[in-house]
């Protein structure tokens, strides 16, 4: 089935978990690791400005930038675009754009 969690396993109220999907719970339990990075001052200043424009912390902004770079290199972005294009085109249902029956026929009361 899955791991059972005790209430004290979480740094927040259990009610919070019930409102979100498994993905959010997984992220909440994911361990983080600090990383020291040396960057030129102009780059840090530009990153701070961009983070402020997006109403995010610098830490969150840098984390998201790294995630996006990894996703792009792993093919995730291409796959996502391909699937979104399929959604736009839609699926051929064999109706050639016409409804096989009228609204009244479909909703006929017996």
N, C-alpha and C positions, 0 to 999 in steps of 0.2 A: 504494500500500500504506500507507505511513505513514512518519513520520520515524524514522530510526535514531538511537539514542542511544549515546554513548560512556559508559563506566563513570564517568568523571570529570564527567559532566553532572549527576550526582546527589549530594546532600550525605549520602547514606546508602548502605548496602550494596545492591547490585542484587538480592540474594536477597530482600530486603524487598518489592520490587516484584512479584515473582512470586507472592507470597502474597495479593495484593489485586487488585481489579478495576481496569479502566481509569479509572473515576471517581476512585479514590484516587490513581492516578498523575497524572491531570490536576490534581487539587488540589495535589499535591506540587510540580508544576511551575508552578502559578499564581503570578504575581508579586503581591506585597502592597505596599500603600502605607500609610505612617504617616499618621495623621490626628489633629490636635489638636482636642479638643472641650472647651468650657468648660461645666461642669455645677455646679449648686448642691451644696454639701457634703451636705445631707441626702439628695439623690438618689444621690450617689456612695456614701454609707454604706449606703443600702438596697440598692443594686446589689451592693456587696461582700458584704453578708449573704446575699443570694440566691445569689450565685456560690458562696459557701462551702457553703451548704446543698446545692447541686447538685454539689459537689466539682469545681468548674471555676475557671479563672482569671477575673479580672475582664475581661480582654481577650476571652477566649473567650465569656463570658457576654454582653457587649455586642455582639460580632459576631453571635452566634446570635439575639439579640433583633432586630437590624436585618434579618437574613435572614428571620426569621419575619414581620416587618412587611411586607417586600417581597413575600414569598410570598402573604400574605393579600390584599394589594392587587392582586396580579396574577391572582388567581383560582385559584392553585394549591391553596389549602386547600379551596375548594369542589369542585374537580375531584377531589381526593383523597378527600374525604368521599363524593362521588357514586360513585366507583369502589369504595370500601370497602362502601357500601350494596349495590351490585350483587353483590359477592362474598358478602355475607351472604344475599341473596335466592337466589342460585344461578341457574343457567340451566335453562330448560324443555327437557328432553331428550325429551319426548313419552312418557314412561313413567308420568306421573301419580303419581309417588312409589312405584311398584311396580317390582320387578325383572322384566324380561321372561323371565328364565330363572332357575332355581334354581342354587345354588352347585354342586351335583353335576353339573348339565348343563354349566355353564361350564368346569368343571375335569375333564371326562371324559377319561380316558386311552384311547388307541386302540392 
